[in-house]
Amino acid sequence: MCDNLWIANKYISGEHTDGGKTRILTLKLSAQDFVMGMPGEVATNEDKSEVLARLMFPKKPQESSVPWLARYPNGFPTPGEIRADKLHHHITRLSPYKATGSDETPNVLINKCADLVTLCLLQIYRMILMLGIYVDTWRDVITCILRNPGKPRYDIPKSYQPIALLNTMVKLLTLIIAGELSYLMEKHQFLLPMHFRGRPG
């Protein structure tokens, strides 16, 4: 709730812009943003898409930075099965009117049917984790480019940010696993005491 208030304040206290328009201006590329094969300005939708994709999603390095003979500590014990009450909790906490992913299943639908779908999803998630498999269609992600609010210029790539629209079933599984990882990080004190962002409380 607190985060939402700060975001709302940022939107209403910023200067008026044309941020509601569904278009990206002609992008001017600085030397820092320079993309090979692209001119200093890009105007077509195809060129803008290519520039933003290259700048926001750089290519995988050709060589790994992980030492060849790296030695890792023993892993944590595998967490127990996903509990029905935990899954139900996450379903009821989904933001109801967020944009849908490739499955076009709105959060509000799952939210309102929480009592009906919890046990079905529970069996699916437990089998996914037990067998170590993943549904191929769940890998599909829609990436949208949105304007960062309050920027003085929208003709430079840094004024935009990507958001990923995930399949609703993936979001729930991700929330459960992220919660488990967060618990383990706190329990075993893997984060520095002065690390605040993204931590419970």
N, C-alpha and C positions, 0 to 999 in steps of 0.2 A: 504494500500500500504506500509506504514511504517513497519508494523508488518512483511509483506512478505519479505522485504529487510533484516530485522534482522534475520529471519529464514534462508534465503538464505546464509547470511554471516556466520551463525553458521555451516551450512552444508559444505561450501567450505573452511572454515578456520580450521575445525577440522582435527584430524589425520585420515589417511586412515584406514578403518576397513572393515570387510566383511559384512557390514550392508545390502548389496544388496542381500545376500543369503537368500533364503526362508526357513530357518530352525532355530530352537531354540536349542542351545547347551544343553548338559546334565546340568541340573540345580543343583547347590550345595546349600543346605538349611542351613542357620545359625540357631543358637538357637532362634534368634528373628523371623525368618521366619518359624520355625518348624510347620509342619502340622501333626496333629495326624494321626498315621497309615502310615506315609510316612517315608522312609529311609532318610539318609543324602543327597543322590543324587537320582535324578529321570531322567531316560533316555528315557522311552517310551513316545510316543505322548499323550497317554491317561493320564499317570501320570503327565506329564507337564501341560496338560490342567487343570487337577483337582487342582494341586498346584496353578497355576496362578489364577484360578477362586476363590479359597478359600481365597487367599491373597488379591486379588483386589476387591472382592465382599464379605465382611464379612457378616455373618448371622445377621438377624434382632435381636435386643435385645429382650429377653423374657419379660422384663418389660419396659413399656414406661417411659421416663424421664419427660413427661408432667404432671404437677400437676393434681390430680384427679378433683378438683373443679376449674380449671383455669377459669379466667374471661378475656374475650377478649374485646377490644374496638369495637365500631361499624364498620362495614365493609364499604368499599368505595362504592359509587353508581356504579351500573353495567355500564361498558362503552357502548357507542353507537354501532351501527352496524359497521361491518368492511366495510371500504370504498373501492371502486373499484380502486381508484388511489393508495391507500396504498398497496393493493395486487399486482397491476401491478408493482409498484416500487420494491417490494421484489422479484417478479419473474425475473425482468430484472437484479437484482443484484446477482442472484444465481451464484456461481462459476461453469462455464459450464462443466468442465471435472473432477469433483469430483467422487469418487467411488459411485456406486449405492447401494441402499438398497435392501430389499427383493422383491420390485416391479420391480427392474431392469429398472426403467425409468430414463434415464440420464437427468441431469439438463439442458444440452444444448437443449434437445428436448422441454422442457417446456419453456425455455428461448426464443427459436426461434419462438414458437407459442404463445407468451404472449398475443397478441391481440385476438387470437381465444379462449384461455382457461380461461381468466380472469373472464368473466361473469359466466361461468359454475362453476368454483371453488368458486367464491364469494357466489353463492347460497348454495353450499354444506357447506361451512364454517359457513355461517350465521345460517343454520338449525342445525348444530352440536352444536353451542353455545346456540341457542334458546332452543333446546330440551334437552340439557345436555347429549348427547349421544356421542359415539365414535365408529369408525369403527374397528371391532375386528382385521382385518388383518393389520391395521395400528400400532398395538401394537408390531408386529414382528420387532425385532432389530437384526442385525448381528453385533456381537462384534468381532473385530479383535485385535490381539496383535501385536504391532509394537515395534521395538527397539527405545529407546531414543538415538538420535545421540550423538556421541562424548564420550560415556562411555568407561572406560578402560577395563571393563570385561563384557562379555555377557553370563556368566554362572551363574549369580545370578538373582533372580526374579525382583529385583528393577531396572534392566536395561531395563525393558519393561513397556509399558503402553497400556491400552485398548483404542480403538476408537469405537464409535458406528456408524454404517451405517443405517440411517433411510430411511423409505419410503419418496419419494420426496414430496408427498402431505402433509405428516406430517411435514417435514422441513419447508414448507411455513407457515402452521398454527402456528407452534412453533415460527417462526420468528416474526409473527404479535403479538402473545400474549406476547412474551418476550419484544418487543418494547413497548407494552402498560404497562407492569409491570415496565419497566425501567423509563418510563415517570412518573408513579405514585410515584416511589421511589424518583425521583428527585423533583417532585412538592411538596411532603409532607416532604421532607428532612429526609428520614428514614436512609440514610447512613451517616456515620461520615465524616466530611470535609476532613480528611486525607486518606479516602478510595479512591484509584485511580483505581484499577484493575477492568475491566469489565464495566466501566462507559463511557457514551458518551463523546467524546472529550478528 
